[in-house]
Amino acid sequence: MNNYLAVCVLVLLTARTFAAPEAGSCPTRDLDASRVAVAGGSITEIIYALGAQDKIVAVDRTSNFPQAATRLPSIGYVRAVSAEGLLALNPTLVLGEHDMGPGEVVEQVRKAGLPVVVLPEVHTVQGIYEKVACIAQIMDAQANAVAKLRDAMDGMVHQLQVDKGGERPRVGILLSLADGVPTGGGRDTSAHGVLTMAGANNVFAGFSGWKPISLESMAESDPEFIVMPVRGIEAAGGREAVLAHPSVRLTKAGKNARIIAVDGMTLLGFGPRTLVAARDLAQQFKPQGDPG
Amino acid sequence: MLTAQVSKLWVLLALTVISLFLAFSVGAIPLPVWEILRQQATDLQHTVFFEIRAPRVLLAAGVGAMLGLSGACLQGLFRNPLADPTLIGVSAGAALGAIAMIVLGDLIDLPAGWAAYAVPLAAVAGALLVTSFLYGFAAWFGQFSIVTLLLVGIAVNALSTVGIGAFEYLSDDRQLRNLVFWMMGSFGRAGWDTVIPALLVMSAAGILLIRQGRQLDLLQLGEAEAAHLGINVGRLKRVVILMSAVAVGAGVALSGIIGFVGLIVPHLVRLMIGPLHRYLLAGSLLLGAGLMVLADLLARTVIVPAELPVSLVTSALGAPFFLWLIARMRRR
């Protein structure tokens, strides 16, 4: 009962947040993208995929794919960038994800005459396509590179449609089992977006954001599959420890040992890799013994 | 004897001025101060100096000065070397106000011009509310003792932590991460629109606090003795507690929580110029400003182009120093 109350309060309190996304649409004005500072892992990933990485002067700490990006100068964590640090790199443009901040620092940078573009974040396949198209336009990427990436993405989306089962399995994404309490991904999280893409129902759709889940509500939501980042499983003491955990043991996923490990970053930043992750999940969600 | 203390204050003033000069000149973008004064800097350097670095350095100096000053006042008032602004609920109250606004602010439509002030104002309001409640509750029993105030302080801090925890639970991912970075403390958000009002409030509260030096000296004899010597002890308590809340609250509202400065600076100054509050207060104000400006300088230059949370720097330097201080006192 208390949980329901908490959920109701949560829904009421956060209702306005969903209605108004922070960032606008892709800017069409002319931007000089010869020296770009990037704040957001998925943007870095897309710029590399478009072959425009020579124009990147620095990235943030969430930009860890591809490996080469980690060797670029770091402007710190995407939510805590430094105004002077950014300006000192002498970029012509700052490209940031929706969570770039703090807002005051973004304002300071704009006041100093450096354009800052914050890309909208939409957790759907369409959202990824729009992000790629926007970045390709801003970076003035070569047409054949754009076409190549688009073809690769079309292929992944096609496979995703093929692999999506007719039945929608009930799945929960757990970030960690830190201190024995699982943290689950509710509505309006990237986790929810990936599960929807993979043709699954999010068992934690009753609340918004990442929240600790009590043992009882874990048993009640009873997911058929539990998806966890590799690091989360390691931190919990390995696969066996996760299966033996009281909050997992009582669920269908626990009884049938259906714990799926994923690379955490493909879930958090929404880029082309997220399509691959969604497809991998869709394949693993298929009923066992089902051919193809 | 007296001249020795005054001359040491002059040394502290000189150190503070040197730190300010360093902080103005050094950073991710090299800014030779004399070129700016002679109008020979580029447009970018000009903007960075006046719009980013100057408000930041001044805010750091103000917050450091007020943490040092109120720490010295509170240690004098409580006659306890462990007292600092967190004890009277300022930090917890400010954090409670800030998180309430971060979480609930999304529900109310704020006029565009007000958005920058919303979280700082809520933090000041939280700091004042929690501290006033603490003071009011303690004063409810009539002539309250310092021990009562200490105990009530612990309880009120615990209550604020409950409130912070509740809002943390209600917040979504984005709000939670904003809160985490607010709590870590940074002067990077400073802009003139918020720094100037904060500095004005801090100056007014600071002037009131620094004038309590002689009364605090007499209070060291004991509350009853001070009252016999003509000190209005009730008024002294009220002024020190509430003005500390105003001075520190106005600062941390913009910078977030910054640890250890309020606790350690008065001890350092006591080592230098002795325990007399009429000098200790001014010294703590100067040293607090100087140290905070240097800590912020470290925070923003160690890992350029990124920066460290300033509270990490002050705690990393402050905690080991405090251990050394304890060891030193025990040996004697």
Boltz contact constraints between the chains, C-beta under 6 A:
constraints:
  - contact:
      token1: [A, 13]
      token2: [B, 170]
      max_distance: 6.0
  - contact:
      token1: [A, 14]
      token2: [B, 172]
      max_distance: 6.0
  - contact:
      token1: [A, 16]
      token2: [B, 106]
      max_distance: 6.0
  - contact:
      token1: [A, 16]
      token2: [B, 107]
      max_distance: 6.0
  - contact:
      token1: [A, 17]
      token2: [B, 106]
      max_distance: 6.0
  - contact:
      token1: [A, 73]
      token2: [B, 305]
      max_distance: 6.0
  - contact:
      token1: [A, 74]
      token2: [B, 306]
      max_distance: 6.0
  - contact:
      token1: [A, 75]
      token2: [B, 305]
      max_distance: 6.0
  - contact:
      token1: [A, 75]
      token2: [B, 306]
      max_distance: 6.0
  - contact:
      token1: [A, 76]
      token2: [B, 306]
      max_distance: 6.0
  - contact:
      token1: [A, 79]
      token2: [B, 177]
      max_distance: 6.0
  - contact:
      token1: [A, 79]
      token2: [B, 181]
      max_distance: 6.0
  - contact:
      token1: [A, 80]
      token2: [B, 181]
      max_distance: 6.0
  - contact:
      token1: [A, 82]
      token2: [B, 188]
      max_distance: 6.0
  - contact:
      token1: [A, 82]
      token2: [B, 307]
      max_distance: 6.0
  - contact:
      token1: [A, 83]
      token2: [B, 52]
      max_distance: 6.0
  - contact:
      token1: [A, 84]
      token2: [B, 27]
      max_distance: 6.0
  - contact:
      token1: [A, 84]
      token2: [B, 28]
      max_distance: 6.0
  - contact:
      token1: [A, 84]
      token2: [B, 29]
      max_distance: 6.0
  - contact:
      token1: [A, 84]
      token2: [B, 52]
      max_distance: 6.0
  - contact:
      token1: [A, 85]
      token2: [B, 28]
      max_distance: 6.0
  - contact:
      token1: [A, 85]
      token2: [B, 304]
      max_distance: 6.0
  - contact:
      token1: [A, 85]
      token2: [B, 305]
      max_distance: 6.0
  - contact:
      token1: [A, 85]
      token2: [B, 306]
      max_distance: 6.0
  - contact:
      token1: [A, 87]
      token2: [B, 29]
      max_distance: 6.0
  - contact:
      token1: [A, 87]
      token2: [B, 48]
      max_distance: 6.0
  - contact:
      token1: [A, 88]
      token2: [B, 28]
      max_distance: 6.0
  - contact:
      token1: [A, 88]
      token2: [B, 29]
      max_distance: 6.0
  - contact:
      token1: [A, 88]
      token2: [B, 305]
      max_distance: 6.0
  - contact:
      token1: [A, 89]
      token2: [B, 305]
      max_distance: 6.0
  - contact:
      token1: [A, 102]
      token2: [B, 189]
      max_distance: 6.0
  - contact:
      token1: [A, 104]
      token2: [B, 189]
      max_distance: 6.0
  - contact:
      token1: [A, 105]
      token2: [B, 188]
      max_distance: 6.0
  - contact:
      token1: [A, 108]
      token2: [B, 52]
      max_distance: 6.0
  - contact:
      token1: [A, 111]
      token2: [B, 51]
      max_distance: 6.0
  - contact:
      token1: [A, 112]
      token2: [B, 47]
      max_distance: 6.0
  - contact:
      token1: [A, 208]
      token2: [B, 172]
      max_distance: 6.0
  - contact:
      token1: [A, 209]
      token2: [B, 172]
      max_distance: 6.0
  - contact:
      token1: [A, 209]
      token2: [B, 173]
      max_distance: 6.0
  - contact:
      token1: [A, 210]
      token2: [B, 173]
      max_distance: 6.0
